[in-house]
Every structure is written in C-alpha cells, then in structure tokens.
Amino acid sequence: MSTGKANCEIIDLPKITDVRGSLSFIESFQHIPFEIQRVFYLYDVPGGATRAGHALKTCQQFLIAISGSFEVVIDDGFNRQEYLLNRAYKGLLIPPLFWRELKNFSSGSVCLVLASEPFDVDDYFNDYEDFLLATRRQAK
C-alpha cells in the first residue's frame, strides 16, 4: 500500500515470559507513535458480524487481539490488505485515512483499541464513497 502517507504496520510489543506467564506493555511514543487519549475494547462479537466499517480523518489507532483472533481489512482508497491479529504481543497501527473492517472474530475474542484522540463523531468517514473522494483528493 503506497499512497505517499504513513502505512499500517504490525508492531511487536515487549514480551516478558517466565514460569508464571507472560506480560506485555505499551508506552506512548515508545511502542506506538502517539499519546494514548482513549482506550476501548470490542468483545462478545456475534459469529459472522463485522465491526468498524469506517475511516478516521485525524485519529490514529492501535489494535491488539488481547484474546482470540480476528481479521482487519485495511483500505487506503486504492489498495486493500488483510491482517490477522491473534497474539497479545502484536498490534496493528492504523494511521488516519485508512478504511477498516474487522471480521472473523473467534469465540471469546477481545479487540483492544488505543486511540490518539478522544471520541469525536466529526472525525469519522462512515460512508465509503465519501472516504474515497477524500483520499483521491488528497492523492492529487
């Protein structure tokens, strides 16, 4: 995916393991390139359901499969790419202006989302055609 803007990327988080189990952590500006302003999580997603279906204008997000697995379909307005998240020590960084859809949630999965900004309804593209117009305008 190359449109001249920052790309989505899988980021490995620190993983400390001993006989008692594993621990991972995330620090703003150390592991992700933003200050965490909001945290939310998705859980009890019914089989076959799709979540997200939007793009953000300015907010960055970092998604982690804390439990179970799910797929993230990313679209920059020109290309689509799929990521499987299934490890609590790996996350997907999504910069602004990427359409995202989350699908194929395994039973008991939990998706943790760290966001660079508080919730703002005006930061969302909820209509795919509006998103395409914005990304094509930006690419010119």
BELWONOR-V28459 format. One line per field, one symbol per residue. ss: DSSP state (a for helix, b for strand, c for the rest). phi: phi as a letter, one per 30 degrees, with the letter a starting at -180 (. if undefined). burial: b if it has 24 or more other ideal C-beta (glycine too) atoms within 12 Angstrom, else e. A space follows every 50 residues. Layout:
ss = ???
phi = ???
burial = ???
//
This chain:
ss = ccccccccbbbbcbbbbbccbbbbbccbcccbcccccbbbbbbccccccc bbbbbbccccbbbbbbbccbbbbbbccccbbbbbbccccbbbbbccccbb bbbccccccbbbbbbcccccaaabbccaaaaaaaaaaaac
phi = .bbicecdadcdcebcbbddkbbbbbbeiccbdaddcabbbcahddeidc ciiabcdbdcbbcbddbiaacbccbcjbbcbcbccabdcbbcdcddibdb bcbhdddidbccbcbdbddbeddccccdddddeddddddd
burial = beeeeeebebbebeeeeeeeeeeeebeeeebbebebeeeeebeebeeeee bbebbbbebbbbbbbbebbbbbbbbbbeeebebebbebebbbbbbbbbbb bbbbbeeebbbbbbbbeeeeeeebbeeeeebeebbeeeee
//
